[in-house]
Amino acid sequence: MMGPMEAPFAADERRRLERLDADSLAAHQVERFNALMSTILPANKFYADKFNGLPQQIESLEQLAELPFTYKGELAGGPTESLARNHTWAREAYVRWHQTSGTRGRPMVVLDTEEDWLWCIDTWQYVLDAAEVTSADTCFLAFSFGPFIGFWFGFDASAFRNCMVIPSGGMGTLSRIEMIRNSGTTCLFCTPSYALHLAEVAAQHNIDVAGMDIRCLILAGETGGSVPAIRERIESTFGARVVDHSGATEAGPWGYGDATGRGLHVIESEYIAEFFSVETGAPAAEGDLSELVLTTLGRHGAPVIRYRTGDLVRPTWQHEGDNRFVFLEGGVLGRVDDMMIIRGVNIYPSSIEQILRSFPEVVEYRMTAFKDQEMDQLMIEVEDRLDDPQRLEEELRLRLSMKVGVKSVPLGSLPRFEAKGKRFVDNR
């Protein structure tokens, strides 16, 4: 028996859309965008006000530039409000309640209608395709299952494929390890941070995670799944393949890993992706460090149009394989608002993590940015089995062309994370 998202034509349709040439994909996106606007206006007060007097139908993607951007700050309500402002219909039309993680400001509530939720589940099938998940797989979700959206989409998407799905909200790490081993889990869903923590706790109890049945890990929630040093460390530790994924409560599941593990494809059948150079603010060229801007094409109850995600990426439209969706080399590289300028050098936390994770003896770390007479400074605490911070300082100096202070701290003294890791403390 097949789940409703896996009708016989569904996978073939996804492959067809991935292979569309640029003109055909643009025509598909224009048609979907116009249908979205026809559906949500004028009922959606947020966008009716925002687009008042502006084009509500387009003939080409270039006309999107006539519409203003959407920023997270304007979606959030006032001091006493938590519900996002971009909902289209009255509350009784919605069946799902989730909220942002609150790692950057106050949590914001986003609601979904049944149709919108099914659209997100259908979109998540691209992620499961990339991981070659079938009904024979047992999927373990190492996630708290609170109001943060996390892997809720992944849970329902896997169930729609008739996989065995195992939630683990409220369980401790060792209990999860035992259940993963005893259940014959083949696909593990978690953040990169928590994958490393699972392996650390397993090793402390003489459990070999590489000897389990896990064949793939689907990672999301933070950078890492497409960062070579992190991905390779996780793959070698588990003896399993890593598949990256990216999404957001406000935008839904928008990206999935490629077969090589080098980065993410944006699901352009369901999203319009734009890229703006961090250096110039202009539309990005091939490979430019850019901010990703997204427009949802199927989430009518809580749409985002030209949404500044804050995610840093490097887009490329030069395709080697059949998949024509835009490719992001290295996946999400960091956040626009995390950039530090230290002695004239632009530094992102993800660059530091890539270097530190190349040392297998580094168990955990924390970066703290602070001001010293108007200059940004950075200090890194590390749990290092070798207790040798000097070698880390030397590597950082070689790779970043600047000196960064590194301090050893006792093993087990730094925080561990199940959801998004909070290894960057900004005290500037």
PyMOL commands that set and color helices and strands:
alter all, ss='L'
color gray80, all
select helices_A, chain A and resi 4-6+10-18+22-40+45-50+61-66+72-75+91-93+114-130+152-160+173-183+192-204+209-211+228-238+336-338+349-356+389-400
alter helices_A, ss='H'
color red, helices_A
select strands_A, chain A and resi 96-99+109-112+138-141+164-167+187-190+216-219+241-248+252-257+263-266+271-277+290-296+307-313+315-316+327-329+334-335+340-342+345-347+362-372+375-384+405-408+424-426
alter strands_A, ss='S'
color yellow, strands_A
deselect
rebuild
show_as cartoon
